[in-house]
Amino acid sequence: MNPVGDVASQQADLIIYATVLMLIVIVPVIALTVFFAMRYRASEKERTYEPEWDHSVSLEIVIWSVPLAIIIMLAGLTWVATHRLDPYADLTRISATQPIDENVTPLQVQVVAMDWKWLFIYPEYNIATVNEMATIVDRPVELKLTATTVMNAFYVPDMVGMIYAMAGMETELNGVLNSEGTYEGFASHYNGAGFSKMRFDVQALDEAGFAAWVADAQSVPQDLTRATFEQLEQPSIDDDVAYYASVEDGLWRRIVNMCVGEDTMCMDEMMMIDAMGGGGLEGMPDAGMDHGDNAAMTGH
């Protein structure tokens, strides 16, 4: 409820509007409950008791029409808002007063939820980070998310709503931060022993600050390769921030398809085999092809 990004701001407004609408019913019900309990308590002997009274057309109209009207308004409000805030949809504005600049492309960030750390890959800059994410103020961010093991949930409340990350799948989330600062991100779905430590900082920087941050990452003496990733995905708790100066080509596809290891078949290759009638490797038209050739044949 302290939004710094336009999407989070719209979500906060939706929560407030929905809460106010529901209070139209909740407050009178609570007040009448107290009123009736006091007015007709056992010690109050002077109140009229009419046990045979059971119906009032006027009262029934009020009882049914008011909640029905509120439900209709809530339905319309949430229908419009949830479609406008579709996490897979590109942003239509930077803020309430600033439209999207057609010449600005979203900053793409590939997010991997691990046990128990976060990996961020920046394909535009060919760098990667652990437990730290950076964005440019007022530049849309397009997040692609997956996980290495159990289902997880990515959440930066100041920026955008929560979305799940699942092994073997790719989800998407679009958002923006409108002010410089450091904001908290965390795993919002319980996932085991290191859950409470699965947190990261989100740096919202200006153009110069972001360029310096990228340069810092590019200056470290380590790269994110398949072998490095296999070491990184081993379970660990409360990891320090780490940077990788470069990322091996095709690594994101292998992470999503759960085939980073040398001897593991990629899911898209397996699905291609199934689509061609199954039969395992022997059932493939060219059983001697390696994983890279198979990927080329599938168009990935």
Stockholm file with secondary structure:
# STOCKHOLM 1.0

chainA/1-300         MNPVGDVASQQADLIIYATVLMLIVIVPVIALTVFFAMRYRASEKERTYEPEWDHSVSLEIVIWSVPLAIIIMLAGLTWVATHRLDPYADLTRISATQPIDENVTPLQVQVVAMDWKWLFIYPEYNIATVNEMATIVDRPVELKLTATTVMNAFYVPDMVGMIYAMAGMETELNGVLNSEGTYEGFASHYNGAGFSKMRFDVQALDEAGFAAWVADAQSVPQDLTRATFEQLEQPSIDDDVAYYASVEDGLWRRIVNMCVGEDTMCMDEMMMIDAMGGGGLEGMPDAGMDHGDNAAMTGH
#=GR chainA/1-300 SS CCCCSHHHHHHHHHHHHHHHHHHHHHHHHHHHHHHHHHHTCTTCCSSCCCTTCCCCHHHHHHHHHHHHHHHHHHHHHHHHHHHHTCTTSCCSEEETTEECCTTCCCEEEEEEECSSCEEEEETTTTEEEESEEEEETTCCEEEEEEESSSCEEEEETTTEEEEEECBTCCEEEEECCCSCEEEEEEECSCCSTTGGGCEEEEEEECHHHHHHHHHHHHTSSCCBCHHHHHHHTSCCSSCCCEEESCBCTTHHHHHHTTCCSTTCCCHHHHHHHHHTTCCTGGGSTTTTCCHHHHHHHHTC
#=GC SS_cons         CCCCSHHHHHHHHHHHHHHHHHHHHHHHHHHHHHHHHHHTCTTCCSSCCCTTCCCCHHHHHHHHHHHHHHHHHHHHHHHHHHHHTCTTSCCSEEETTEECCTTCCCEEEEEEECSSCEEEEETTTTEEEESEEEEETTCCEEEEEEESSSCEEEEETTTEEEEEECBTCCEEEEECCCSCEEEEEEECSCCSTTGGGCEEEEEEECHHHHHHHHHHHHTSSCCBCHHHHHHHTSCCSSCCCEEESCBCTTHHHHHHTTCCSTTCCCHHHHHHHHHTTCCTGGGSTTTTCCHHHHHHHHTC
//
